[in-house]
Amino acid sequence: MAASENEPLTSAFREVMAGVATPVTVVTAMDGRRPHGTTVSAFASLSMQPPMVLIALDRRSELLALIKSSLRFGVNVLGHGQSALALAFARKGGAGRFTGVSWEVDGGVPRLSAAPGWLACEVADVVEGGDHVVALGNVLAAQAAKGAPLTYHARAFGTHVALA
């Protein structure tokens, strides 16, 4: 099917997915002593035994290439009020994303100090999926702090509010 013939489906799919609230994370990896990271909303828990997560990255992503070679990645789960941080790591051109951001190496990968959720992962497998690649990660370390999550829904940042 030609791309133009598929446009109605692509448009409808994009609209359906905009209606799905997703968590906002910054996925990180190290290149020697230099940190790399990008904003990722394609993130989910995969398994409890053993603890595993999955992330999806564009197959052209520099971060994906680094994760494939280092076999490690960090997942910094952002909290409500951290949309500026999410936007900073989402912009094109990775240079300078860590400028002014407090971080440290934890479990061999960059950990953003202000992120309320943290996972250090080792790559278990990578799976091709269309224009993205899914990295399955065994969780090596995890830490959580209280607070409302940052979510992305209807092309806007927000948070989850529990029903009364």
SENUFI-494426 format. One line per 8 residues: for each residue x, z, y of N, C-alpha, C, O, CB. Coordinates in nm, 4 decimals. Glycine has a CB too. Layout:
! SENUFI-494426
X Z Y X Z Y X Z Y X Z Y X Z Y | ...
***
This chain:
! SENUFI-494426
0.0847 0.0000 -0.1173 0.0000 0.0000 0.0000 0.0897 0.0000 0.1241 0.1817 0.0812 0.1339 -0.0966 0.1226 -0.0005 | 0.0637 -0.0894 0.2177 0.1406 -0.0978 0.3412 0.1129 0.0247 0.4271 0.0072 0.0869 0.4168 0.1068 -0.2271 0.4185 | 0.2102 0.0584 0.5125 0.1981 0.1770 0.5977 0.0722 0.1723 0.6840 0.0054 0.2742 0.7011 0.3214 0.1906 0.6868 | 0.0386 0.0534 0.7395 -0.0794 0.0427 0.8254 -0.2083 0.0627 0.7457 -0.3064 0.1145 0.7989 -0.0818 -0.0935 0.8954 | -0.2087 0.0217 0.6177 -0.3261 0.0420 0.5327 -0.3444 0.1897 0.4991 -0.4557 0.2342 0.4711 -0.3137 -0.0403 0.4035 | -0.2368 0.2644 0.5019 -0.2388 0.4058 0.4659 -0.2629 0.4959 0.5882 -0.2762 0.6173 0.5731 -0.1072 0.4438 0.3983 | -0.2687 0.4384 0.7077 -0.2815 0.5174 0.8307 -0.4052 0.6080 0.8337 -0.3932 0.7227 0.8767 -0.2855 0.4248 0.9492 | -0.5227 0.5628 0.7905 -0.6373 0.6550 0.7909 -0.6140 0.7785 0.7024 -0.6497 0.8898 0.7409 -0.7628 0.5816 0.7440
-0.5549 0.7591 0.5856 -0.5261 0.8710 0.4971 -0.4210 0.9629 0.5600 -0.4359 1.0850 0.5571 -0.4782 0.8202 0.3598 | -0.3152 0.9048 0.6166 -0.2095 0.9846 0.6806 -0.2671 1.0670 0.7949 -0.2346 1.1849 0.8090 -0.0960 0.8935 0.7327 | -0.3511 1.0064 0.8753 -0.4126 1.0769 0.9875 -0.5040 1.1895 0.9394 -0.5004 1.3001 0.9935 -0.4916 0.9790 1.0743 | -0.5852 1.1616 0.8385 -0.6754 1.2643 0.7848 -0.5956 1.3775 0.7206 -0.6294 1.4947 0.7373 -0.7728 1.2027 0.6817 | -0.4895 1.3427 0.6470 -0.4041 1.4444 0.5847 -0.3411 1.5340 0.6913 -0.3389 1.6562 0.6768 -0.2938 1.3777 0.4989 | -0.2903 1.4734 0.7978 -0.2293 1.5494 0.9083 -0.3307 1.6479 0.9675 -0.2956 1.7621 0.9969 -0.1769 1.4530 1.0190 | -0.4557 1.6049 0.9851 -0.5593 1.6923 1.0410 -0.5945 1.8075 0.9467 -0.6110 1.9214 0.9905 -0.6846 1.6114 1.0721 | -0.6057 1.7776 0.8181 -0.6343 1.8836 0.7212 -0.5229 1.9870 0.7240 -0.5499 2.1070 0.7275 -0.6506 1.8254 0.5786
-0.3972 1.9416 0.7226 -0.2845 2.0346 0.7188 -0.2718 2.1144 0.8497 -0.2224 2.2271 0.8479 -0.1548 1.9582 0.6915 | -0.3150 2.0584 0.9613 -0.3146 2.1327 1.0879 -0.4104 2.2508 1.0806 -0.3937 2.3489 1.1532 -0.3529 2.0405 1.2055 | -0.5098 2.2423 0.9943 -0.6065 2.3503 0.9783 -0.5616 2.4601 0.8827 -0.6347 2.5566 0.8601 -0.7356 2.2942 0.9309 | -0.4417 2.4457 0.8264 -0.3887 2.5457 0.7342 -0.2894 2.6336 0.8098 -0.1888 2.5847 0.8611 -0.3210 2.4783 0.6103 | -0.3184 2.7632 0.8164 -0.2260 2.8563 0.8821 -0.1039 2.8751 0.7923 -0.1169 2.9005 0.6726 -0.2954 2.9941 0.9119 | 0.0139 2.8624 0.8511 0.1371 2.8777 0.7747 0.2275 2.9812 0.8407 0.2207 3.0016 0.9619 0.2100 2.7429 0.7619 | 0.3120 3.0465 0.7613 0.4094 3.1380 0.8200 0.5168 3.0566 0.8931 0.5378 2.9393 0.8623 0.4734 3.2294 0.7105 | 0.5831 3.1182 0.9878 0.6913 3.0516 1.0599 0.8210 3.1236 1.0251 0.8328 3.2450 1.0419 0.6659 3.0512 1.2153
0.9176 3.0471 0.9766 1.0462 3.1024 0.9370 1.1586 3.0232 1.0015 1.1399 2.9094 1.0446 1.0610 3.1022 0.7841 | 1.2748 3.0851 1.0074 1.3981 3.0134 1.0393 1.4835 3.0226 0.9143 1.5260 3.1310 0.8744 1.4724 3.0734 1.1674 | 1.5083 2.9076 0.8530 1.5918 2.9003 0.7337 1.7349 2.8765 0.7791 1.7605 2.7929 0.8658 1.5433 2.7875 0.6357 | 1.8284 2.9508 0.7196 1.9668 2.9475 0.7640 2.0640 2.9264 0.6491 2.0311 2.9494 0.5327 2.0007 3.0748 0.8363 | 2.1842 2.8823 0.6839 2.2943 2.8687 0.5884 2.4247 2.8706 0.6685 2.4248 2.8517 0.7901 2.2810 2.7362 0.5023 | 2.5335 2.8932 0.5990 2.6655 2.8958 0.6625 2.7441 2.7713 0.6256 2.7365 2.7214 0.5133 2.7434 3.0222 0.6216 | 2.8199 2.7224 0.7229 2.9149 2.6139 0.7038 3.0507 2.6728 0.7391 3.0959 2.6644 0.8533 2.8797 2.4857 0.7925 | 3.1147 2.7323 0.6399 3.2365 2.8072 0.6692 3.2002 2.9314 0.7477 3.1325 3.0205 0.6965 3.3384 2.7206 0.7475
3.2456 2.9375 0.8731 3.2107 3.0512 0.9589 3.1043 3.0148 1.0623 3.0698 3.0967 1.1475 3.3353 3.1034 1.0296 | 3.0527 2.8933 1.0552 2.9546 2.8461 1.1528 2.8132 2.8532 1.0962 2.7876 2.8011 0.9877 2.9869 2.7028 1.1960 | 2.7192 2.9183 1.1698 2.5813 2.9277 1.1213 2.5012 2.8015 1.1514 2.5246 2.7332 1.2511 2.5122 3.0480 1.1832 | 2.4076 2.7729 1.0642 2.3123 2.6634 1.0842 2.1737 2.7192 1.0571 2.1582 2.8116 0.9773 2.3439 2.5397 0.9908 | 2.0727 2.6633 1.1235 1.9364 2.7072 1.0989 1.8354 2.6129 1.1589 1.8644 2.5389 1.2529 1.9154 2.8454 1.1533 | 1.7156 2.6167 1.1027 1.6065 2.5360 1.1552 1.4736 2.6050 1.1260 1.4611 2.6795 1.0288 1.6090 2.3935 1.0944 | 1.3755 2.5796 1.2104 1.2418 2.6344 1.1918 1.1724 2.5612 1.0772 1.1735 2.4384 1.0700 1.1588 2.6234 1.3224 | 1.1122 2.6397 0.9880 1.0459 2.5844 0.8691 0.9123 2.6560 0.8512 0.9068 2.7789 0.8503 1.1357 2.5999 0.7405
0.8048 2.5786 0.8369 0.6752 2.6394 0.8047 0.6357 2.6108 0.6601 0.5379 2.6666 0.6104 0.5664 2.5877 0.9002 | 0.7107 2.5247 0.5926 0.6847 2.4962 0.4515 0.7645 2.5961 0.3684 0.8727 2.5656 0.3181 0.7228 2.3478 0.4144 | 0.7087 2.7154 0.3554 0.7725 2.8279 0.2879 0.6648 2.9040 0.2123 0.5550 2.9249 0.2640 0.8474 2.9212 0.3894 | 0.6960 2.9455 0.0896 0.5981 3.0217 0.0122 0.6678 3.1048 -0.0942 0.7788 3.0742 -0.1375 0.4952 2.9280 -0.0526 | 0.5993 3.2108 -0.1348 0.6396 3.2889 -0.2507 0.6120 3.2040 -0.3735 0.5101 3.1354 -0.3802 0.5643 3.4266 -0.2576 | 0.7022 3.2084 -0.4707 0.6863 3.1283 -0.5923 0.6669 3.2152 -0.7158 0.5833 3.1842 -0.8007 0.8069 3.0380 -0.6117 | 0.7433 3.3238 -0.7268 0.7406 3.4052 -0.8478 0.7759 3.5498 -0.8138 0.8552 3.5764 -0.7234 0.8381 3.3489 -0.9539 | 0.7152 3.6427 -0.8882 0.7502 3.7845 -0.8732 0.8567 3.8255 -0.9743 0.9402 3.9107 -0.9442 0.6254 3.8727 -0.8896
0.8550 3.7660 -1.0944 0.9511 3.7986 -1.1995 1.0138 3.6704 -1.2520 0.9519 3.6058 -1.3366 0.8833 3.8775 -1.3145 | 1.1291 3.6300 -1.2092 1.2105 3.6948 -1.1067 1.1570 3.6616 -0.9675 1.0808 3.5662 -0.9521 1.3581 3.6516 -1.1193 | 1.1963 3.7394 -0.8656 1.1533 3.7077 -0.7290 1.2097 3.5718 -0.6859 1.3310 3.5507 -0.6851 1.1986 3.8189 -0.6302 | 1.1186 3.4800 -0.6501 1.1588 3.3457 -0.6070 1.0712 3.2992 -0.4913 0.9553 3.3390 -0.4794 1.1501 3.2453 -0.7246 | 1.1284 3.2145 -0.4066 1.0554 3.1489 -0.2986 1.0858 3.0000 -0.3029 1.1758 2.9548 -0.3737 1.0927 3.2095 -0.1600 | 1.0083 2.9249 -0.2251 1.0391 2.7841 -0.2076 1.0340 2.7496 -0.0598 0.9560 2.8065 0.0166 0.9416 2.6958 -0.2879 | 1.1184 2.6556 -0.0216 1.1183 2.5997 0.1136 1.1217 2.4484 0.0987 1.1722 2.3967 -0.0009 1.2404 2.6524 0.1996 | 1.0683 2.3776 0.1968 1.0742 2.2317 0.1953 1.1403 2.1848 0.3242 1.1037 2.2269 0.4340 0.9317 2.1691 0.1793
1.2383 2.0969 0.3081 1.3119 2.0420 0.4215 1.3121 1.8897 0.4139 1.3129 1.8317 0.3053 1.4568 2.0965 0.4248 | 1.3114 1.8262 0.5300 1.3227 1.6815 0.5381 1.4489 1.6386 0.4631 1.5546 1.6998 0.4780 1.3262 1.6333 0.6868 | 1.4370 1.5349 0.3839 1.5513 1.4926 0.3031 1.6716 1.4494 0.3868 1.7828 1.4443 0.3342 1.5103 1.3794 0.2127 | 1.6530 1.4179 0.5163 1.7636 1.3800 0.6047 1.8247 1.5002 0.6765 1.9180 1.4844 0.7553 1.7156 1.2788 0.7070 | 1.7733 1.6186 0.6501 1.8159 1.7396 0.7187 1.9621 1.7748 0.6904 2.0054 1.7756 0.5752 1.7270 1.8547 0.6788 | 2.0372 1.8037 0.7965 2.1742 1.8525 0.7809 2.1739 1.9873 0.7096 2.2626 2.0156 0.6291 2.2441 1.8644 0.9183 | 2.0738 2.0702 0.7392 2.0647 2.2008 0.6747 2.0449 2.1854 0.5242 2.1043 2.2600 0.4464 1.9498 2.2828 0.7353 | 1.9626 2.0900 0.4823 1.9423 2.0664 0.3399 2.0739 2.0301 0.2723 2.1046 2.0817 0.1648 1.8388 1.9554 0.3180
2.1512 1.9427 0.3336 2.2809 1.9046 0.2760 2.3707 2.0268 0.2624 2.4407 2.0410 0.1622 2.3502 1.7970 0.3629 | 2.3696 2.1141 0.3606 2.4508 2.2351 0.3567 2.4019 2.3308 0.2475 2.4827 2.3903 0.1761 2.4485 2.3048 0.4934 | 2.2711 2.3453 0.2348 2.2141 2.4321 0.1307 2.2484 2.3780 -0.0083 2.2808 2.4550 -0.0988 2.0599 2.4435 0.1474 | 2.2413 2.2471 -0.0249 2.2754 2.1873 -0.1544 2.4220 2.2109 -0.1906 2.4554 2.2279 -0.3079 2.2460 2.0373 -0.1525 | 2.5090 2.2120 -0.0900 2.6510 2.2315 -0.1204 2.6886 2.3793 -0.1326 2.7725 2.4145 -0.2155 2.7361 2.1662 -0.0130 | 2.6280 2.4657 -0.0516 2.6632 2.6086 -0.0551 2.5840 2.6856 -0.1608 2.6260 2.7920 -0.2063 2.6395 2.6715 0.0818 | 2.4680 2.6299 -0.1994 2.3761 2.6920 -0.2960 2.3224 2.8274 -0.2492 2.2859 2.9116 -0.3312 2.4460 2.7094 -0.4293 | 2.3177 2.8482 -0.1176 2.2631 2.9709 -0.0593 2.1813 2.9361 0.0646 2.2124 2.8414 0.1368 2.3768 3.0711 -0.0236
2.0756 3.0149 0.0879 2.0017 3.0031 0.2131 1.9358 3.1358 0.2453 1.9070 3.2165 0.1570 1.8962 2.8905 0.2050 | 1.9130 3.1561 0.3736 1.8417 3.2737 0.4210 1.7072 3.2325 0.4742 1.6913 3.1222 0.5265 1.9219 3.3478 0.5286 | 1.6094 3.3210 0.4611 1.4771 3.2981 0.5187 1.4493 3.4142 0.6127 1.4361 3.5288 0.5697 1.3656 3.2853 0.4075 | 1.4405 3.3831 0.7415 1.4089 3.4805 0.8451 1.2625 3.4616 0.8795 1.2268 3.3636 0.9449 1.5010 3.4639 0.9719 | 1.1775 3.5529 0.8369 1.0336 3.5427 0.8606 1.0064 3.5989 0.9991 1.0279 3.7176 1.0240 0.9505 3.6188 0.7504 | 0.9587 3.5128 1.0898 0.9410 3.5532 1.2289 0.8141 3.6347 1.2489 0.7187 3.6255 1.1716 0.9383 3.4314 1.3186 | 0.8159 3.7143 1.3545 0.7026 3.7981 1.3894 0.6327 3.7483 1.5142 0.6865 3.6679 1.5903 0.7472 3.9408 1.4088 | 0.5105 3.7986 1.5334 0.4321 3.7660 1.6521 0.5179 3.7904 1.7761 0.5869 3.8921 1.7838 0.3008 3.8504 1.6577
0.5151 3.7023 1.8698 0.5957 3.7159 1.9906 0.7303 3.6469 1.9808 0.8091 3.6527 2.0752 0.6164 3.8603 2.0214 | 0.7587 3.5815 1.8687 0.8871 3.5128 1.8532 0.8727 3.3605 1.8543 0.9530 3.2893 1.7940 0.9537 3.5567 1.7240 | 0.7698 3.3115 1.9234 0.7495 3.1663 1.9280 0.8634 3.0960 2.0017 0.8965 2.9825 1.9675 0.6159 3.1335 1.9953 | 0.9241 3.1599 2.1018 1.0368 3.0981 2.1720 1.1545 3.0786 2.0767 1.2247 2.9777 2.0836 1.0795 3.1843 2.2931 | 1.1754 3.1743 1.9890 1.2813 3.1629 1.8892 1.2502 3.0487 1.7922 1.3389 2.9710 1.7568 1.2984 3.2961 1.8125 | 1.1258 3.0391 1.7502 1.0847 2.9299 1.6610 1.1073 2.7944 1.7276 1.1568 2.7015 1.6637 0.9362 2.9452 1.6212 | 1.0717 2.7826 1.8546 1.0903 2.6566 1.9265 1.2379 2.6239 1.9450 1.2769 2.5075 1.9357 1.0211 2.6626 2.0622 | 1.3202 2.7246 1.9709 1.4637 2.7020 1.9885 1.5271 2.6448 1.8622 1.6133 2.5573 1.8695 1.5335 2.8322 2.0274
1.4841 2.6946 1.7460 1.5404 2.6462 1.6203 1.4719 2.5190 1.5723 1.5193 2.4572 1.4770 1.5298 2.7533 1.5139 | 1.3626 2.4781 1.6348 1.2919 2.3562 1.5962 1.3417 2.2335 1.6711 1.3177 2.1208 1.6276 1.1439 2.3729 1.6197 | 1.4103 2.2534 1.7821 1.4513 2.1376 1.8629 1.5557 2.0537 1.7902 1.6310 2.1034 1.7064 1.5067 2.1838 1.9984 | 1.5581 1.9257 1.8244 1.6525 1.8319 1.7626 1.7932 1.8643 1.8092 1.8133 1.9162 1.9190 1.6161 1.6847 1.7971 | 1.8887 1.8336 1.7258 2.0283 1.8605 1.7598 2.0608 2.0064 1.7370 2.0275 2.0908 1.8202 2.0576 1.8220 1.9050 | 2.1247 2.0375 1.6267 2.1485 2.1752 1.5861 2.2458 2.2540 1.6716 2.2475 2.3769 1.6649 2.1966 2.1760 1.4497 | 2.3265 2.1866 1.7513 2.4273 2.2573 1.8298 2.3608 2.3528 1.9279 2.2670 2.3158 1.9987 2.5172 2.1577 1.9049 | 2.4094 2.4736 1.9312 2.3618 2.5702 2.0293 2.2391 2.6489 1.9902 2.1939 2.7325 2.0685 2.3340 2.5016 2.1535
2.1832 2.6264 1.8735 2.0625 2.6999 1.8344 2.0868 2.8500 1.8270 1.9953 2.9281 1.8531 2.0119 2.6498 1.7003 | 2.2075 2.8919 1.7920 2.2378 3.0344 1.7793 2.2866 3.0957 1.9103 2.3101 3.2164 1.9166 2.3419 3.0556 1.6716 | 2.3023 3.0148 2.0146 2.3481 3.0656 2.1431 2.2489 3.1679 2.1978 2.1305 3.1386 2.2144 2.3675 2.9504 2.2431 | 2.2988 3.2876 2.2254 2.2142 3.3933 2.2803 2.1269 3.4630 2.1774 2.0453 3.5477 2.2137 2.1276 3.3370 2.3865 | 2.1419 3.4297 2.0502 2.0610 3.4887 1.9437 2.1481 3.5889 1.8673 2.2577 3.5557 1.8221 2.0038 3.3780 1.8474 | 2.0982 3.7105 1.8539 2.1704 3.8122 1.7784 2.1548 3.7846 1.6286 2.0430 3.7733 1.5783 2.1191 3.9548 1.8142 | 2.2687 3.7739 1.5574 2.2657 3.7450 1.4149 2.3891 3.8037 1.3493 2.4862 3.8398 1.4160 2.2570 3.5932 1.3892 | 2.3833 3.8124 1.2168 2.4961 3.8586 1.1376 2.4923 3.7875 1.0038 2.3889 3.7331 0.9649 2.4933 4.0130 1.1192
2.6044 3.7876 0.9330 2.6070 3.7325 0.7976 2.5625 3.8433 0.7033 2.6178 3.9533 0.7043 2.7502 3.6778 0.7591 | 2.4622 3.8129 0.6221 2.4094 3.9084 0.5246 2.3824 3.8295 0.3967 2.3084 3.7312 0.3997 2.2782 3.9813 0.5777 | 2.4401 3.8702 0.2868 2.4215 3.7975 0.1615 2.4818 3.6585 0.1660 2.4413 3.5706 0.0899 2.2750 3.7878 0.1284 | 2.5793 3.6376 0.2554 2.6457 3.5081 0.2661 2.5749 3.4075 0.3540 2.6175 3.2923 0.3624 2.6617 3.4504 0.1324 | 2.4663 3.4488 0.4206 2.3906 3.3574 0.5068 2.3536 3.4262 0.6377 2.3492 3.5491 0.6432 2.2634 3.3073 0.4349 | 2.3267 3.3487 0.7439 2.2913 3.4085 0.8729 2.1554 3.4794 0.8687 2.0561 3.4248 0.8207 2.2898 3.3011 0.9813 | 2.1543 3.6009 0.9198 2.0326 3.6812 0.9319 2.0074 3.7059 1.0806 2.0926 3.7609 1.1504 2.0449 3.8172 0.8526 | 1.8906 3.6651 1.1281 1.8535 3.6872 1.2680 1.8113 3.8326 1.2839 1.7194 3.8789 1.2163 1.7387 3.5902 1.3129
1.8783 3.9044 1.3731 1.8561 4.0487 1.3885 1.7118 4.0845 1.4211 1.6622 4.1881 1.3769 1.9458 4.1026 1.4964 | 1.6441 3.9997 1.4981 1.5095 4.0327 1.5448 1.3985 3.9950 1.4462 1.2832 4.0325 1.4676 1.4843 3.9644 1.6756 | 1.4298 3.9225 1.3403 1.3259 3.8782 1.2453 1.2783 3.9959 1.1618 1.3603 4.0651 1.1015 1.3793 3.7653 1.1529 | 1.1474 4.0205 1.1567 1.0965 4.1344 1.0791 1.1003 4.1152 0.9276 1.0891 4.2130 0.8536 0.9564 4.1627 1.1201 | 1.1157 3.9937 0.8805 1.1262 3.9690 0.7374 1.2551 3.8959 0.7065 1.2960 3.8062 0.7802 1.0060 3.8888 0.6869 | 1.3189 3.9345 0.5974 1.4491 3.8756 0.5629 1.4624 3.8567 0.4129 1.4322 3.9471 0.3350 1.5636 3.9636 0.6147 | 1.5079 3.7379 0.3727 1.5383 3.7090 0.2329 1.6711 3.6357 0.2263 1.6940 3.5417 0.3024 1.4251 3.6252 0.1665 | 1.7580 3.6773 0.1369 1.8799 3.6025 0.1047 1.8570 3.5410 -0.0321 1.8176 3.6105 -0.1257 2.0096 3.6946 0.1068
1.8814 3.4107 -0.0444 1.8464 3.3389 -0.1667 1.9616 3.2549 -0.2194 2.0474 3.2080 -0.1445 1.7264 3.2508 -0.1422 | 1.9602 3.2376 -0.3510 2.0522 3.1474 -0.4188 1.9684 3.0334 -0.4748 1.8637 3.0565 -0.5353 2.1342 3.2210 -0.5322 | 2.0145 2.9105 -0.4548 1.9385 2.7940 -0.5011 1.9295 2.7935 -0.6532 2.0310 2.7985 -0.7227 2.0032 2.6632 -0.4511 | 1.8073 2.7874 -0.7034 1.7829 2.7765 -0.8474 1.7655 2.6302 -0.8876 1.8056 2.5895 -0.9967 1.6582 2.8583 -0.8877 | 1.7045 2.5510 -0.7972 1.6801 2.4100 -0.8260 1.6367 2.3419 -0.6968 1.5928 2.4076 -0.6024 1.5721 2.3924 -0.9381 | 1.6494 2.2111 -0.6937 1.5940 2.1306 -0.5847 1.5069 2.0227 -0.6479 1.5421 1.9647 -0.7506 1.7079 2.0675 -0.4946 | 1.3928 1.9969 -0.5847 1.2942 1.9038 -0.6390 1.2583 1.8035 -0.5302 1.2223 1.8418 -0.4189 1.1668 1.9790 -0.6905 | 1.2681 1.6759 -0.5627 1.2320 1.5698 -0.4690 1.0801 1.5685 -0.4512 1.0057 1.5872 -0.5475 1.2833 1.4311 -0.5190
1.0348 1.5462 -0.3277 0.8921 1.5381 -0.3018 0.8635 1.4511 -0.1811 0.8556 1.5021 -0.0693 0.8338 1.6766 -0.2815 | 0.8480 1.3219 -0.2008 0.8200 1.2317 -0.0895 0.9357 1.2294 0.0087 1.0502 1.2053 -0.0296 0.6915 1.2728 -0.0183 | 0.9051 1.2548 0.1376 1.0103 1.2525 0.2397 1.0780 1.3887 0.2559 1.1610 1.4062 0.3452 0.9522 1.2078 0.3734 | 1.0434 1.4849 0.1707 1.1033 1.6178 0.1740 1.1663 1.6527 0.0396 1.1437 1.5857 -0.0611 0.9986 1.7225 0.2118 | 1.2453 1.7583 0.0409 1.3041 1.8143 -0.0796 1.2678 1.9621 -0.0817 1.2823 2.0316 0.0188 1.4601 1.7925 -0.0844 | 1.2211 2.0094 -0.1953 1.1849 2.1497 -0.2117 1.3030 2.2216 -0.2750 1.3522 2.1819 -0.3807 1.0557 2.1657 -0.2986 | 1.3477 2.3274 -0.2094 1.4534 2.4116 -0.2657 1.3873 2.5369 -0.3216 1.3159 2.6077 -0.2506 1.5629 2.4479 -0.1578 | 1.4118 2.5635 -0.4494 1.3627 2.6847 -0.5135 1.4752 2.7867 -0.5066 1.5887 2.7571 -0.5440 1.3169 2.6583 -0.6623
1.4440 2.9068 -0.4589 1.5477 3.0064 -0.4414 1.5204 3.1363 -0.5138 1.4107 3.1915 -0.5054 1.5661 3.0337 -0.2981 | 1.6213 3.1850 -0.5853 1.6161 3.3195 -0.6424 1.6481 3.4175 -0.5295 1.7504 3.4033 -0.4625 1.7168 3.3356 -0.7639 | 1.5627 3.5154 -0.5084 1.5824 3.6123 -0.4016 1.6860 3.7147 -0.4467 1.6697 3.7805 -0.5495 1.4484 3.6816 -0.3632 | 1.7927 3.7269 -0.3680 1.9007 3.8202 -0.3973 1.8873 3.9493 -0.3179 1.9316 4.0552 -0.3625 2.0344 3.7557 -0.3682 | 1.8258 3.9402 -0.1994 1.8065 4.0568 -0.1132 1.6818 4.0333 -0.0291 1.6492 3.9201 0.0067 1.9319 4.0825 -0.0223 | 1.6127 4.1428 0.0017 1.4901 4.1333 0.0820 1.4764 4.2590 0.1660 1.5100 4.3690 0.1219 1.3645 4.1136 -0.0083 | 1.4259 4.2410 0.2887 1.3987 4.3547 0.3749 1.2840 4.3176 0.4680 1.2782 4.2066 0.5209 1.5256 4.3966 0.4553 | 1.1921 4.4135 0.4870 1.0759 4.3897 0.5729 1.0624 4.5016 0.6743 1.0972 4.6166 0.6476 0.9470 4.3775 0.4893
1.0112 4.4658 0.7910 0.9781 4.5628 0.8954 0.8301 4.5442 0.9290 0.7742 4.4368 0.9066 1.0697 4.5445 1.0237 | 0.7684 4.6464 0.9814 0.6266 4.6392 1.0187 0.6084 4.5441 1.1364 0.6981 4.5264 1.2189 0.5717 4.7799 1.0542 | 0.4922 4.4845 1.1419 0.4599 4.3983 1.2546 0.3776 4.2787 1.2122 0.3784 4.2388 1.0958 0.5859 4.3520 1.3226 | 0.3075 4.2227 1.3070 0.2244 4.1046 1.2826 0.3135 3.9815 1.2681 0.4145 3.9695 1.3373 0.1215 4.0843 1.3975 | 0.2764 3.8898 1.1783 0.3574 3.7702 1.1568 0.3336 3.6648 1.2641 0.2301 3.6641 1.3308 0.3283 3.7116 1.0202 | 0.4307 3.5761 1.2793 0.4106 3.4562 1.3596 0.3574 3.3499 1.2646 0.4164 3.3246 1.1596 0.5440 3.4095 1.4318 | 0.2456 3.2876 1.3017 0.1880 3.1808 1.2197 0.1739 3.0551 1.3040 0.1808 3.0590 1.4269 0.0503 3.2230 1.1610 | 0.1539 2.9429 1.2343 0.1325 2.8149 1.3006 0.0024 2.7582 1.2456 -0.0128 2.7404 1.1247 0.2535 2.7158 1.2780
-0.0921 2.7299 1.3364 -0.2237 2.6803 1.2973 -0.2786 2.5945 1.4100 -0.2670 2.6309 1.5270 -0.3208 2.7974 1.2642 | -0.3372 2.4829 1.3764 -0.3971 2.3916 1.4752 -0.2967 2.3538 1.5845 -0.3307 2.3437 1.7023 -0.5219 2.4560 1.5388 | -0.1704 2.3332 1.5406 -0.0608 2.2899 1.6283 -0.0276 2.3917 1.7377 0.0174 2.3555 1.8464 -0.0961 2.1575 1.6923 | -0.0507 2.5196 1.7069 -0.0209 2.6265 1.8030 0.0277 2.7502 1.7280 -0.0116 2.7739 1.6138 -0.1462 2.6605 1.8895 | 0.1126 2.8281 1.7925 0.1570 2.9548 1.7349 0.0499 3.0604 1.7565 -0.0246 3.0566 1.8544 0.2914 3.0001 1.7967 | 0.0437 3.1539 1.6638 -0.0506 3.2650 1.6748 -0.0088 3.3741 1.5787 0.1090 3.3870 1.5453 -0.1961 3.2188 1.6461 | -0.1053 3.4524 1.5344 -0.0775 3.5566 1.4376 -0.2014 3.5822 1.3535 -0.3086 3.5282 1.3810 -0.0314 3.6856 1.5076 | -0.1866 3.6622 1.2541 -0.2964 3.6976 1.1650 -0.3586 3.8282 1.2140 -0.2877 3.9223 1.2498 -0.2472 3.7108 1.0171
-0.4889 3.8326 1.2151 -0.5596 3.9556 1.2491 -0.6523 3.9860 1.1321 -0.7345 3.9028 1.0935 -0.6394 3.9424 1.3855 | -0.6385 4.1055 1.0761 -0.7211 4.1454 0.9622 -0.8669 4.1598 1.0049 -0.8951 4.2038 1.1163 -0.6697 4.2776 0.9015 | -0.9589 4.1231 0.9172 -1.1007 4.1417 0.9441 -1.1343 4.2896 0.9363 -1.0751 4.3638 0.8579 -1.1871 4.0606 0.8452 | -1.2292 4.3315 1.0175 -1.2703 4.4727 1.0177 -1.3455 4.5068 0.8923 -1.3879 4.6210 0.8749 -1.3561 4.5043 1.1393
***
